[in-house]
Amino acid sequence: MASLAAATVAFFSTGAYAQLGAVSPGTQSQVAKTLEVSPIEPSFTYTPAAHVANGASLRNSGEATIRLRGMPGDAKVIKAWLYWDFTSLTSPAFAQSNVLFGPKGTLVNLSFPIPGTQIGTGADPCWFGGSNFAFRGDVTRLVKGNGDYIVTLFPKASSSTNGANPWGPTAPTTGPLAEGASLVVVYSSLTEPMGTVLLYDAGLAGTEFISVLSYTLDSVPTIPGVSSSIFTEIGADGQIGSGLAAVAGLSGETTELNTTLIAGPGSAANDSDWNGTDGVPLNQLWDTHSHDVTGLLTPGTNGLTITASGDCLVAIANVLTVR
């Protein structure tokens, strides 16, 4: 039986916060606390395999394009999962728990939805109250390789599809609010080294946090060290400031993997994993970020810690390719 390794990741946030989607600076000290989550077991494990992931924001929009990139030319899709999240509602209806999905150019047909399995729920991340709900849908039959894929919401799934700045004068004042969607594709290839892919969602998805979120990813196999290991994080409600004027700045959260800074100011990336860049310049509020973490994973049990000083964030999923 393979020995276990896991990853310690830490996120820190500083700077100014918008009225919506974040806690005002004057109340940050009142909500500062560490939220500890039980060890997260992988929902799925694939080997030999590797993964790619890309996402798009859905806030105030009826559809979004996910630009899937990164698989080699000979890649064969093993599994493709679509993740999405709605917030500011008390319970999801059919319109939130199902989406339409297909390659760009495919005719949208309401009769063939992608049903979502609810994989988690938690508090609304500082918008209009209620809860957020995270979903995962199987889209394997529709993903053949790299390309552009369209996610379309059902009518009235979201309170607005007018494309407005989420913090602008014509933005909606009630939910439901669509956050975004991410496509995770697990594949095999003969032209690059394969490893083990682990998807972590249930037990993590939907967890809303403002200060510190601490958890452990379990069951990561010993690292062979033959090629690069990749860590992907999917999260909702990340933002830079409160609109277009703030996009030129940086988001203050930092990500540490086993005490090594991999994202945020001062890292090689020099920006946060929680900056909403799946929807820049607007509408922000969704993130899918991947990092080469070769040499940073160590055998044994390691934990993840996410620290956000005032920004209200929602964890959706983590994915690891270990090789």
C-alpha positions as CSV (number, residue, x, y, z in Angstrom):
1,M,0.0,0.0,0.0
2,A,1.3,3.4,-1.0
3,S,2.4,5.7,1.8
4,L,0.5,9.0,2.1
5,A,1.5,12.5,1.4
6,A,-0.6,15.7,1.5
7,A,-0.3,19.4,1.0
8,T,-0.1,22.3,3.3
9,V,-1.5,25.5,1.7
10,A,-2.1,28.8,3.3
11,F,-3.9,31.9,2.0
12,F,-3.6,35.4,3.5
13,S,-5.6,38.5,2.5
14,T,-5.0,42.2,3.1
15,G,-6.2,45.4,1.6
16,A,-9.5,47.2,1.0
17,Y,-12.8,45.4,0.7
18,A,-16.0,46.1,-1.2
19,Q,-19.3,46.6,0.5
20,L,-20.7,43.4,-1.1
21,G,-18.7,40.2,-1.1
22,A,-16.5,41.2,1.8
23,V,-16.6,42.2,5.4
24,S,-16.1,45.9,6.1
25,P,-12.7,46.7,7.7
26,G,-14.4,47.9,10.9
27,T,-15.9,44.5,11.6
28,Q,-13.0,42.2,10.6
29,S,-11.8,41.8,14.2
30,Q,-15.3,40.5,15.1
31,V,-15.2,37.7,12.6
32,A,-11.6,36.7,12.8
33,K,-11.4,33.0,13.7
34,T,-10.1,29.7,12.5
35,L,-12.6,27.4,10.9
36,E,-11.3,23.8,11.0
37,V,-12.7,21.2,8.6
38,S,-12.2,17.4,9.0
39,P,-9.7,15.8,6.8
40,I,-10.9,15.7,3.2
41,E,-10.8,12.3,1.4
42,P,-10.7,12.2,-2.4
43,S,-14.1,11.8,-4.1
44,F,-12.4,10.3,-7.1
45,T,-8.9,8.8,-7.8
46,Y,-7.6,8.1,-11.3
47,T,-4.3,6.4,-12.4
48,P,-2.4,6.5,-14.6
49,A,-3.6,10.0,-15.5
50,A,-3.1,13.8,-15.4
51,H,-5.5,16.7,-15.4
52,V,-6.2,20.2,-16.7
53,A,-8.7,22.7,-15.4
54,N,-10.2,26.0,-16.6
55,G,-13.1,28.1,-15.5
56,A,-15.4,31.2,-16.2
57,S,-17.5,33.6,-14.2
58,L,-21.3,33.4,-14.4
59,R,-22.2,36.4,-12.2
60,N,-25.0,38.5,-13.9
61,S,-24.6,36.4,-17.0
62,G,-26.7,33.8,-18.7
63,E,-23.8,31.9,-20.1
64,A,-20.0,31.7,-20.0
65,T,-17.2,30.3,-22.2
66,I,-14.6,28.0,-20.6
67,R,-11.5,27.9,-22.7
68,L,-10.1,24.4,-22.0
69,R,-6.4,24.3,-22.8
70,G,-3.3,22.2,-21.8
71,M,-3.8,18.6,-22.9
72,P,-1.3,17.1,-25.3
73,G,-2.4,16.2,-28.8
74,D,-2.7,12.5,-28.2
75,A,-4.8,13.0,-24.9
76,K,-7.7,10.6,-24.3
77,V,-10.3,11.9,-21.9
78,I,-10.9,9.6,-19.0
79,K,-13.4,11.8,-17.1
80,A,-14.7,15.4,-17.3
81,W,-16.4,17.1,-14.4
82,L,-18.1,20.5,-14.4
83,Y,-18.3,22.4,-11.1
84,W,-20.6,25.3,-10.4
85,D,-22.1,27.3,-7.5
86,F,-25.0,29.6,-6.7
87,T,-25.3,31.9,-3.7
88,S,-27.8,34.2,-2.0
89,L,-30.7,31.6,-1.9
90,T,-32.3,29.4,0.7
91,S,-32.5,26.2,-1.4
92,P,-31.7,25.3,-5.0
93,A,-34.4,24.6,-7.6
94,F,-34.1,22.7,-10.8
95,A,-32.8,25.9,-12.5
96,Q,-29.8,26.1,-10.2
97,S,-29.0,22.4,-9.9
98,N,-28.9,21.8,-13.7
99,V,-27.0,23.6,-16.4
100,L,-26.7,23.4,-20.2
101,F,-23.2,22.5,-21.5
102,G,-21.5,21.7,-24.8
103,P,-18.7,22.6,-27.2
104,K,-18.9,26.1,-28.7
105,G,-21.2,26.0,-31.6
106,T,-23.5,23.3,-30.2
107,L,-27.2,24.1,-30.3
108,V,-28.6,24.8,-26.8
109,N,-31.3,22.3,-26.1
110,L,-33.3,22.7,-22.8
111,S,-34.3,19.1,-23.1
112,F,-30.8,17.8,-22.4
113,P,-29.5,19.4,-19.1
114,I,-26.5,18.4,-17.2
115,P,-27.8,17.3,-13.8
116,G,-25.7,18.5,-10.8
117,T,-25.0,16.5,-7.7
118,Q,-25.0,18.9,-4.7
119,I,-21.6,18.4,-3.2
120,G,-21.7,21.0,-0.5
121,T,-23.4,24.1,1.0
122,G,-22.5,26.9,3.3
123,A,-23.2,30.5,4.2
124,D,-23.7,33.2,1.6
125,P,-20.4,35.0,1.1
126,C,-21.5,38.4,2.3
127,W,-24.1,39.3,-0.5
128,F,-27.8,39.1,0.2
129,G,-28.1,36.3,2.8
130,G,-29.1,32.7,2.7
131,S,-26.7,30.0,1.6
132,N,-24.4,28.9,-1.3
133,F,-24.8,25.6,-3.0
134,A,-22.0,23.8,-5.0
135,F,-22.6,21.2,-7.7
136,R,-20.7,18.7,-9.8
137,G,-21.9,17.3,-13.1
138,D,-20.5,14.6,-15.4
139,V,-19.8,16.0,-18.8
140,T,-17.4,13.3,-20.1
141,R,-19.5,12.5,-23.2
142,L,-19.3,16.1,-24.3
143,V,-15.6,16.8,-23.9
144,K,-13.3,15.4,-26.6
145,G,-10.2,17.6,-26.1
146,N,-9.0,21.1,-25.9
147,G,-11.4,23.8,-27.1
148,D,-14.1,26.3,-26.0
149,Y,-17.0,25.0,-24.1
150,I,-20.2,27.0,-23.3
151,V,-22.0,26.8,-19.9
152,T,-25.6,28.1,-20.2
153,L,-27.9,28.8,-17.3
154,F,-31.6,27.9,-17.3
155,P,-34.0,30.8,-17.5
156,K,-34.5,32.6,-14.2
157,A,-31.8,30.6,-12.6
158,S,-30.1,33.8,-11.6
159,S,-31.7,37.1,-10.6
160,S,-29.8,39.0,-13.4
161,T,-28.2,38.2,-16.7
162,N,-27.7,41.8,-17.8
163,G,-23.9,41.7,-17.5
164,A,-23.8,44.5,-14.9
165,N,-20.8,45.2,-12.7
166,P,-21.7,43.3,-9.5
167,W,-21.0,46.4,-7.5
168,G,-22.5,48.9,-9.9
169,P,-25.8,50.9,-9.8
170,T,-27.7,48.4,-12.0
171,A,-26.5,45.2,-10.3
172,P,-29.2,43.0,-8.8
173,T,-30.1,43.5,-5.2
174,T,-31.5,40.0,-4.5
175,G,-30.4,36.5,-5.3
176,P,-30.0,33.9,-6.6
177,L,-26.6,34.8,-7.8
178,A,-24.5,32.6,-10.1
179,E,-20.9,32.5,-9.1
180,G,-19.1,30.6,-11.9
181,A,-18.2,27.2,-13.4
182,S,-15.0,25.2,-13.8
183,L,-14.2,22.2,-16.1
184,V,-11.8,19.6,-14.7
185,V,-10.6,17.1,-17.3
186,V,-8.7,13.9,-16.4
187,Y,-6.8,12.4,-19.3
188,S,-4.2,9.8,-20.3
189,S,-1.4,10.3,-22.8
190,L,1.6,8.4,-24.2
191,T,3.6,11.6,-24.8
192,E,3.9,12.8,-21.2
193,P,4.4,11.1,-17.9
194,M,1.3,10.0,-16.1
195,G,0.6,9.9,-12.4
196,T,-2.3,9.8,-9.9
197,V,-5.1,12.4,-10.1
198,L,-7.1,13.0,-6.9
199,L,-10.3,15.2,-6.9
200,Y,-11.3,16.7,-3.5
201,D,-14.8,18.3,-3.3
202,A,-17.3,16.7,-0.9
203,G,-16.5,17.9,2.6
204,L,-14.8,21.0,1.3
205,A,-17.3,22.4,-1.3
206,G,-19.5,25.2,-0.2
207,T,-17.5,26.1,2.9
208,E,-17.7,29.8,3.3
209,F,-14.9,31.5,5.3
210,I,-13.8,35.0,6.1
211,S,-10.7,34.6,8.2
212,V,-9.0,31.2,8.4
213,L,-10.0,27.9,6.9
214,S,-7.8,24.9,7.9
215,Y,-8.1,21.4,6.5
216,T,-6.1,18.3,5.3
217,L,-6.1,16.5,2.0
218,D,-5.8,12.8,2.7
219,S,-4.7,9.8,0.7
220,V,-2.1,11.5,-1.6
221,P,0.3,8.7,-2.7
222,T,4.0,8.9,-2.4
223,I,5.5,11.1,-5.1
224,P,7.5,9.1,-7.7
225,G,9.4,12.3,-8.7
226,V,9.4,11.5,-12.5
227,S,7.6,14.6,-13.6
228,S,5.8,17.8,-12.4
229,S,3.0,17.6,-9.8
230,I,0.1,20.0,-10.3
231,F,-2.2,21.5,-7.7
232,T,-5.4,23.2,-8.8
233,E,-7.8,25.2,-6.6
234,I,-11.3,26.2,-7.5
235,G,-13.0,28.9,-5.4
236,A,-16.0,31.3,-5.5
237,D,-16.3,35.0,-4.7
238,G,-12.7,36.0,-5.1
239,Q,-12.4,39.7,-6.1
240,I,-10.1,42.7,-6.6
241,G,-11.7,45.8,-5.0
242,S,-15.2,46.6,-6.1
243,G,-15.2,47.0,-9.9
244,L,-13.4,47.8,-13.0
245,A,-11.2,50.6,-11.6
246,A,-9.7,48.2,-9.1
247,V,-8.6,45.5,-11.6
248,A,-5.2,47.1,-12.1
249,G,-4.4,46.3,-8.5
250,L,-3.4,43.0,-6.9
251,S,-5.4,40.8,-4.5
252,G,-3.7,40.4,-1.2
253,E,-4.3,36.7,-0.4
254,T,-1.2,34.5,-0.4
255,T,-1.0,30.8,-0.9
256,E,1.5,28.6,0.9
257,L,2.2,25.0,0.2
258,N,4.0,23.4,3.0
259,T,5.3,26.9,4.0
260,T,6.4,27.7,0.5
261,L,4.7,30.7,-1.0
262,I,3.2,29.8,-4.4
263,A,0.6,32.6,-5.0
264,G,0.0,36.1,-3.9
265,P,2.3,39.2,-3.5
266,G,5.9,38.1,-3.2
267,S,5.4,34.8,-5.0
268,A,6.5,33.9,-8.5
269,A,2.9,34.5,-9.6
270,N,2.8,37.8,-7.7
271,D,-1.0,37.6,-7.4
272,S,-3.6,35.7,-5.5
273,D,-5.5,32.6,-6.2
274,W,-8.6,34.5,-5.0
275,N,-8.6,37.4,-7.4
276,G,-11.7,36.6,-9.5
277,T,-9.6,36.3,-12.7
278,D,-11.9,33.7,-14.3
279,G,-14.1,36.7,-15.0
280,V,-11.8,39.7,-15.6
281,P,-12.1,42.5,-16.2
282,L,-15.6,41.9,-15.0
283,N,-17.5,40.2,-13.5
284,Q,-14.9,38.5,-11.3
285,L,-16.0,36.3,-8.4
286,W,-14.7,32.9,-9.7
287,D,-11.2,31.4,-9.7
288,T,-9.5,28.3,-11.2
289,H,-5.8,28.4,-10.6
290,S,-3.1,25.7,-11.2
291,H,0.4,25.5,-9.9
292,D,3.5,23.4,-10.5
293,V,4.2,22.1,-7.0
294,T,7.0,19.7,-7.9
295,G,9.2,19.1,-4.8
296,L,6.8,20.8,-2.4
297,L,4.8,17.7,-1.5
298,T,6.4,15.5,1.2
299,P,5.5,12.0,2.4
300,G,3.3,12.1,5.5
301,T,0.2,13.9,6.6
302,N,0.1,17.6,5.7
303,G,-2.7,20.2,6.0
304,L,-4.0,23.2,4.1
305,T,-4.7,26.6,5.7
306,I,-6.5,29.4,3.9
307,T,-6.4,32.8,5.5
308,A,-8.5,35.7,4.2
309,S,-8.7,38.9,6.2
310,G,-12.1,40.2,5.5
311,D,-12.8,38.8,2.0
312,C,-15.8,36.4,2.1
313,L,-14.7,33.3,0.1
314,V,-16.1,29.9,-0.8
315,A,-14.0,26.7,-1.3
316,I,-15.3,24.5,-4.2
317,A,-12.7,21.9,-5.0
318,N,-9.0,21.0,-5.0
319,V,-7.4,18.7,-7.6
320,L,-3.9,17.1,-7.5
321,T,-1.9,15.3,-10.1
322,V,0.9,13.6,-8.3
323,R,3.8,12.2,-10.4
